[in-house]
Amino acid sequence: MTKVEYKHTEIAVKKKLGQNFLTDRNITRKIVTASGAIQDDNILEIGPGFGSLTREIIEVCPAFTVVEKDHKLAEFIRTEYPQLNLIEGDFLDIDLEPLAKEKPLRVLDTHSFQTSRLPQLLPFSNPDDAT
């Protein structure tokens, strides 16, 4: 079993959750820049993990929503980023309609290989943003 530790939080990597931990800050900056995210966006980050992408999104948009399924990682995000709206649970079980009530969601994550289904899952988002 592979274990990962960051800032005194250790977790056992769970393959069934598709956990991967991006550590290259250059890549996370590029993801946020390429997304076109701006301060007033309604951002939803799926699976923030230890917050490598979260840290970059905050530079553009200081308040947004994150969904984290792993309890230990949710606790980490809750402690490190208390200003965020954290939903602890499986993204596939979340009712997105209330999140997109005021404006479309801009979804950001580091799991793009798993988000090819986003247009079907996010009827409340802008389909151009899900590609």
C-alpha positions as CSV (number, residue, x, y, z in Angstrom):
1,M,0.0,0.0,0.0
2,T,1.4,3.4,-1.0
3,K,1.3,6.2,1.5
4,V,1.6,9.9,0.9
5,E,2.4,12.5,3.5
6,Y,2.1,16.3,3.2
7,K,2.0,18.9,6.0
8,H,1.8,16.2,8.7
9,T,-1.2,14.5,7.0
10,E,-0.6,10.9,5.9
11,I,-3.0,8.9,3.8
12,A,-3.0,5.6,2.1
13,V,-3.5,6.1,-1.6
14,K,-6.8,4.6,-2.7
15,K,-6.8,3.4,-6.3
16,K,-10.5,2.9,-6.3
17,L,-10.9,6.7,-5.8
18,G,-8.5,7.4,-8.7
19,Q,-6.2,9.3,-6.3
20,N,-3.1,10.9,-7.8
21,F,-1.2,13.8,-6.3
22,L,0.0,16.4,-8.8
23,T,3.0,18.2,-7.3
24,D,4.3,20.2,-10.2
25,R,3.2,23.8,-9.6
26,N,4.0,24.7,-13.2
27,I,1.3,22.3,-14.4
28,T,-1.3,23.5,-11.8
29,R,-0.7,27.1,-12.9
30,K,-1.2,26.1,-16.6
31,I,-4.4,24.2,-15.8
32,V,-5.9,27.3,-14.1
33,T,-4.6,29.7,-16.8
34,A,-6.0,27.4,-19.6
35,S,-9.4,27.2,-17.9
36,G,-9.9,30.9,-18.3
37,A,-11.1,31.2,-14.7
38,I,-11.8,34.6,-13.4
39,Q,-12.6,36.0,-9.9
40,D,-16.4,36.0,-10.4
41,D,-16.6,32.5,-11.7
42,N,-18.7,29.8,-10.0
43,I,-15.9,27.3,-9.7
44,L,-16.2,23.7,-8.6
45,E,-13.0,21.7,-8.0
46,I,-13.4,17.9,-8.0
47,G,-11.1,16.0,-5.7
48,P,-8.7,18.7,-4.4
49,G,-6.6,16.1,-2.5
50,F,-3.8,18.1,-0.8
51,G,-4.8,21.3,-2.6
52,S,-2.1,21.7,-5.3
53,L,-4.7,22.9,-7.8
54,T,-6.7,24.6,-5.1
55,R,-3.8,26.8,-4.2
56,E,-3.6,28.1,-7.8
57,I,-7.4,28.6,-8.1
58,I,-7.4,30.7,-5.0
59,E,-5.0,33.1,-6.6
60,V,-7.7,33.8,-9.2
61,C,-10.9,33.2,-7.3
62,P,-10.6,33.3,-3.5
63,A,-13.9,31.6,-2.7
64,F,-15.3,28.5,-4.5
65,T,-16.6,25.0,-3.9
66,V,-14.6,21.8,-3.7
67,V,-15.8,18.2,-3.5
68,E,-13.6,15.7,-1.7
69,K,-14.6,12.0,-1.1
70,D,-11.6,11.0,1.1
71,H,-12.4,11.9,4.7
72,K,-8.7,12.6,5.7
73,L,-8.2,14.8,2.7
74,A,-11.5,16.6,3.4
75,E,-10.2,17.3,6.9
76,F,-7.0,18.6,5.4
77,I,-8.8,21.0,3.0
78,R,-11.1,22.1,5.8
79,T,-8.1,23.1,7.9
80,E,-5.8,24.5,5.2
81,Y,-8.5,26.4,3.2
82,P,-11.3,27.3,5.6
83,Q,-12.7,30.0,3.2
84,L,-13.8,27.3,0.7
85,N,-17.2,25.7,0.5
86,L,-16.2,22.0,1.1
87,I,-18.6,19.3,0.2
88,E,-17.4,16.0,1.6
89,G,-18.7,13.1,-0.5
90,D,-18.7,11.5,-3.9
91,F,-19.0,14.0,-6.7
92,L,-21.4,11.6,-8.6
93,D,-23.8,11.8,-5.6
94,I,-23.9,15.6,-5.3
95,D,-26.9,17.6,-6.4
96,L,-25.3,20.3,-8.5
97,E,-28.4,22.3,-9.2
98,P,-28.2,24.4,-6.1
99,L,-24.5,25.2,-6.9
100,A,-25.4,26.4,-10.4
101,K,-28.5,28.3,-9.4
102,E,-27.0,31.7,-9.9
103,K,-24.6,31.1,-12.7
104,P,-23.0,28.1,-14.6
105,L,-20.3,26.1,-13.0
106,R,-16.7,26.1,-14.2
107,V,-15.3,22.7,-13.3
108,L,-11.6,22.3,-12.6
109,D,-9.8,19.2,-11.6
110,T,-6.6,17.2,-12.2
111,H,-8.5,14.1,-13.4
112,S,-9.2,15.2,-16.9
113,F,-9.0,11.6,-18.0
114,Q,-12.0,10.9,-15.8
115,T,-14.1,14.0,-16.7
116,S,-15.0,13.0,-20.3
117,R,-18.5,12.4,-18.9
118,L,-18.9,15.9,-17.5
119,P,-21.2,17.2,-20.2
120,Q,-23.7,14.5,-19.2
121,L,-23.1,15.0,-15.5
122,L,-23.3,18.7,-15.5
123,P,-26.4,19.9,-17.3
124,F,-26.0,23.2,-15.4
125,S,-22.5,24.0,-16.7
126,N,-21.4,25.6,-19.9
127,P,-20.6,22.6,-22.2
128,D,-17.7,24.6,-23.8
129,D,-16.0,24.7,-20.3
130,A,-16.2,20.9,-19.8
131,T,-13.8,20.1,-22.6
